[in-house]
Amino acid sequence: MRVEPGVWGIGDVTGRGLFTHMAMYQAEIAVRDILGRPGPDADYRAVPRVTFSDPEVGSVGLTERAARDLGVRVRSGTALVPASARGWIHKAGNDGLVKLVEDADRGVLVGATSVGPTGGEVLFGLAVAVANEVPVEGLRNMVFAYPTFRRAVADALADLGDD
Ligand SMILES: Cc1cc2nc3c(=O)[nH]c(=O)nc-3n(C[C@H](O)[C@H](O)[C@H](O)COP(=O)(O)OP(=O)(O)OC[C@H]3O[C@@H](n4cnc5c(N)ncnc54)[C@H](O)[C@@H]3O)c2cc1C
C-alpha cells in the first residue's frame, strides 16, 4: 500500500481482491501506518470472496488447483448440502456443497468453498480456520449444531483424503 513516501494506495487500485471489504481492511492498515501505530502487515491468505447468486458461492484462501500449483501436498474433502439434514429440510433451492483444501503436511486448511442458500455465512468459520491455521484435527473434534448448514463442513472434514 505504500506507493512512495507520503502516498498510500488502498482498494481496487492495489489489485488485491477487488472487494469492498478489501478496501476497508486495507484502509485500517494504511491509517495505522500513517499514524505510526504498530500492527500486523496486510495478510492476504484468507480473503473471503462471496458471489451473491442463488445459491451463494463463497470461497476463501487457495483453490485446490492453486494449492497444487504451489507444490502443496493437498488433501481435499467435499460434502453436498442436499445430503445434509438441513439441506433435506430446506427442500427446493438446497443446491450446494462444501469443499475443503488441506495442506496435508501441515494439517491445516489452506482453502475452502461454500456453496448453498447461506454459502457466504457458512464461509465465516472456514475463513477463521484458514486465517488462523486451525489444526484440521481440532476442527474434526468440534461440535456442529444440528441442523445448521454448517454441518456440511463436518461432513467435508470426514471426507478429507488424498486424491
Ligand atoms: C456491480 C458491482 C457489484 C459489486 N459488488 C460487490 C459486493 O457485493 N461485495 C464487494 O465486496 N464488492 C463488490 N464490488 C466491488 C466493490 O465495489 C469495489 O471493490 C470497491 O468499491 C472498491 O473500493 P475503492 O475505494 O477501491 O474504489 P471505488 O469504490 O470505485 O471508489 C473510487 C472513487 O474514486 C472516484 N474517482 C475516480 N477517479 C477520480 C478522479 N480522477 N478524481 C476524483 N475521484 C475519482 C470514483 O468516482 C469513486 O467514487 C462490486 C463492484 C461492482 C462494479
The ligand as an SDF file (V2000), in Angstrom:
LIG
                    3D

 53 58  0  0  0  0  0  0  0  0999 V2000
  -21.6400   -4.0620   -9.9400 C   0  0  0  0  0  0  0  0  0  0  0  0
  -20.6540   -4.2750   -8.8390 C   0  0  0  0  0  0  0  0  0  0  0  0
  -21.0270   -5.0170   -7.7350 C   0  0  0  0  0  0  0  0  0  0  0  0
  -20.1150   -5.2190   -6.6990 C   0  0  0  0  0  0  0  0  0  0  0  0
  -20.4970   -5.9670   -5.6160 N   0  0  0  0  0  0  0  0  0  0  0  0
  -19.6550   -6.1490   -4.6080 C   0  0  0  0  0  0  0  0  0  0  0  0
  -20.0440   -6.8960   -3.4560 C   0  0  0  0  0  0  0  0  0  0  0  0
  -21.1470   -7.4340   -3.3650 O   0  0  0  0  0  0  0  0  0  0  0  0
  -19.1460   -7.0470   -2.4580 N   0  0  0  0  0  0  0  0  0  0  0  0
  -17.9050   -6.4970   -2.5100 C   0  0  0  0  0  0  0  0  0  0  0  0
  -17.1490   -6.6630   -1.5560 O   0  0  0  0  0  0  0  0  0  0  0  0
  -17.5170   -5.7720   -3.5650 N   0  0  0  0  0  0  0  0  0  0  0  0
  -18.3480   -5.5900   -4.6270 C   0  0  0  0  0  0  0  0  0  0  0  0
  -17.9570   -4.8510   -5.7050 N   0  0  0  0  0  0  0  0  0  0  0  0
  -16.5970   -4.3100   -5.7320 C   0  0  0  0  0  0  0  0  0  0  0  0
  -16.5110   -3.0270   -4.8910 C   0  0  0  0  0  0  0  0  0  0  0  0
  -17.5000   -2.1120   -5.3150 O   0  0  0  0  0  0  0  0  0  0  0  0
  -15.1210   -2.4150   -5.0380 C   0  0  0  0  0  0  0  0  0  0  0  0
  -14.1430   -3.4080   -4.7670 O   0  0  0  0  0  0  0  0  0  0  0  0
  -14.9310   -1.2560   -4.0440 C   0  0  0  0  0  0  0  0  0  0  0  0
  -15.8780   -0.2690   -4.2970 O   0  0  0  0  0  0  0  0  0  0  0  0
  -13.5200   -0.7160   -4.2010 C   0  0  0  0  0  0  0  0  0  0  0  0
  -13.3970    0.4660   -3.4320 O   0  0  0  0  0  0  0  0  0  0  0  0
  -12.4110    1.5920   -3.9130 P   0  0  0  0  0  0  0  0  0  0  0  0
  -12.4690    2.6400   -2.8340 O   0  0  0  0  0  0  0  0  0  0  0  0
  -11.0910    0.9960   -4.2670 O   0  0  0  0  0  0  0  0  0  0  0  0
  -12.9890    2.1380   -5.2710 O   0  0  0  0  0  0  0  0  0  0  0  0
  -14.3800    2.8460   -5.5720 P   0  0  0  0  0  0  0  0  0  0  0  0
  -15.4400    2.4350   -4.6160 O   0  0  0  0  0  0  0  0  0  0  0  0
  -14.6100    2.6510   -7.0380 O   0  0  0  0  0  0  0  0  0  0  0  0
  -14.0940    4.3650   -5.2650 O   0  0  0  0  0  0  0  0  0  0  0  0
  -13.2740    5.1320   -6.1120 C   0  0  0  0  0  0  0  0  0  0  0  0
  -13.8420    6.5460   -6.1210 C   0  0  0  0  0  0  0  0  0  0  0  0
  -12.9120    7.3950   -6.7820 O   0  0  0  0  0  0  0  0  0  0  0  0
  -13.6460    8.2690   -7.6250 C   0  0  0  0  0  0  0  0  0  0  0  0
  -12.7310    8.7340   -8.6750 N   0  0  0  0  0  0  0  0  0  0  0  0
  -12.2520    8.0590   -9.7400 C   0  0  0  0  0  0  0  0  0  0  0  0
  -11.4110    8.8210  -10.4390 N   0  0  0  0  0  0  0  0  0  0  0  0
  -11.3420   10.0010   -9.7990 C   0  0  0  0  0  0  0  0  0  0  0  0
  -10.6220   11.2030  -10.0380 C   0  0  0  0  0  0  0  0  0  0  0  0
   -9.7970   11.3500  -11.0730 N   0  0  0  0  0  0  0  0  0  0  0  0
  -10.7950   12.2160   -9.1690 N   0  0  0  0  0  0  0  0  0  0  0  0
  -11.6040   12.0840   -8.0910 C   0  0  0  0  0  0  0  0  0  0  0  0
  -12.3140   10.9660   -7.8210 N   0  0  0  0  0  0  0  0  0  0  0  0
  -12.1740    9.9600   -8.6670 C   0  0  0  0  0  0  0  0  0  0  0  0
  -14.7790    7.4190   -8.1550 C   0  0  0  0  0  0  0  0  0  0  0  0
  -15.8410    8.2350   -8.6180 O   0  0  0  0  0  0  0  0  0  0  0  0
  -15.1620    6.6370   -6.8960 C   0  0  0  0  0  0  0  0  0  0  0  0
  -16.1090    7.3160   -6.1140 O   0  0  0  0  0  0  0  0  0  0  0  0
  -18.8220   -4.6440   -6.7650 C   0  0  0  0  0  0  0  0  0  0  0  0
  -18.4620   -3.8760   -7.8730 C   0  0  0  0  0  0  0  0  0  0  0  0
  -19.3640   -3.6930   -8.8790 C   0  0  0  0  0  0  0  0  0  0  0  0
  -18.9490   -2.8400  -10.0680 C   0  0  0  0  0  0  0  0  0  0  0  0
  1  2  1  0
  2  3  1  0
  2 52  2  0
  3  4  2  0
  4  5  1  0
  4 50  1  0
  5  6  2  0
  6  7  1  0
  6 13  1  0
  7  8  2  0
  7  9  1  0
  9 10  1  0
 10 11  2  0
 10 12  1  0
 12 13  2  0
 13 14  1  0
 14 15  1  0
 14 50  1  0
 15 16  1  0
 16 17  1  0
 16 18  1  0
 18 19  1  0
 18 20  1  0
 20 21  1  0
 20 22  1  0
 22 23  1  0
 23 24  1  0
 24 25  2  0
 24 26  1  0
 24 27  1  0
 27 28  1  0
 28 29  2  0
 28 30  1  0
 28 31  1  0
 31 32  1  0
 32 33  1  0
 33 34  1  0
 33 48  1  0
 34 35  1  0
 35 36  1  0
 35 46  1  0
 36 37  1  0
 36 45  1  0
 37 38  2  0
 38 39  1  0
 39 40  1  0
 39 45  2  0
 40 41  1  0
 40 42  2  0
 42 43  1  0
 43 44  2  0
 44 45  1  0
 46 47  1  0
 46 48  1  0
 48 49  1  0
 50 51  2  0
 51 52  1  0
 52 53  1  0
M  END
$$$$
